[in-house]
């Protein structure tokens, strides 16, 4: 009987830093400068079907040979919140190599704590097999052991493994609620009494179990109690109208398990239509913010920012009453009754200029002609730069359209690249070698001693 081998276990290492913005002295360049735009281009390049996921390998081993294996791939590339660091996940890594033990230690973190990327980033960038030009592409990531990485600020895998785990989702108060997630309660409400799009959950509490719900249709707030049965079924009680008051802060134990600041945040599209039972990861959020009055409105009405509805209405009534009884209040002016000089003066007061319609039309036409002439100058200059490079043998004529396209995307960088190329780098333009001494065509070969032994 043939023994069937089990499928080898694979592991994923999430959130590995791959590159960061800065000036770096790396193995093959000094002051190499990956920019935030470069890192964003690397993420965008992964959307192209002709750009492969970067392979994961052990060290920079030179030119790879046929049949050389990778030990995984880099997937889900993304930017950090500030856009300054490129991050990816190591996927398909052998479990014995990446899985941590009981104390959080792993072979890869101890043997290969650092890494170094291999990028297409110089000059013309990288052109995929579909003809797309990608200015910055991650080709591979090499794991480093004793060798120091070129970008020394990247978080080591050792530190990544020893970081404390993320906080788990808050536990529900009762035994019946212990197996029910916050997202399940939210979905039950939006699929039940909260199907109206104007309703959204501002806050959710688990002790006592209740929701604070905003109704954008009439700008009211309701408190809705809920219960969770033994099977995880959620039922909701009758809503009670409430209003926002400024009181002392809640104790830590009384803070909501979920707080949302807007309907867009509280009602994600998937929460209403999805019937999946997959639990959604819940992150700790700040307490929901309470909308306040516009500052200019507060100043004009002469009220405080925490004024209630009655105070606001009273201030508006007083403002209307004063305007009706004040004879010095400016009267409304019909714009059609104003003269040209009055309109021009009013326009200047706001930094504007009044011009004749015909003059304005001519000005627009001249500006359009100027833009077109400038665009023509730029096109001709780019064609001259590329044409001069072809004439000097720096690039082959077949690549003319390619370099014209690069000039449109990065004119300064491409022109610098072409100017720095040596002449005849791609196409020789001068003769190579030489012949022997030429024969004077005026000589008669019948009398020339060089041909004296010839017979005719």
Secondary structure, DSSP 4 states (H G I P E B T S, - for coil): -PPPPPPPPEEEEEEEEEEESEEEEETTEEEEEE-HHHHHHHHHHTTSTTSPPPEEEES--SSPPTTPPPSEEEEEEEE-TTS-EEEEEEEEEEHHHH---TTS--HHHHH--EEEEEEE-STT-EE-TTS-EES-EEEEEEEESSSPPSSTTSPPHHHHHHSPPPPPPPPPSSTTTTT--HHHHHHHHHTTTT-STTEEEEEEEETTEEEEEEETTTTEEEEEEEEE-TTS-EEEEEEEEE-----PPPPGGGS-SEE-SSHHHHS-HHHHH----PPPP----PPPPPP---HHHHHHHT--TT--HHHHHHHHHHHHHHHHH-TTSPPP--GGG--HHHHHHHHHHTT-----HHHHHHHHHHHHHHHHHHHHHHHHHHHHHHHHHHHTTSS-GGGHHHHHHHHHH-HHHHHHHHHHSPTTSSS--S--S--SPPPPTTS-TTT-GGGTT---
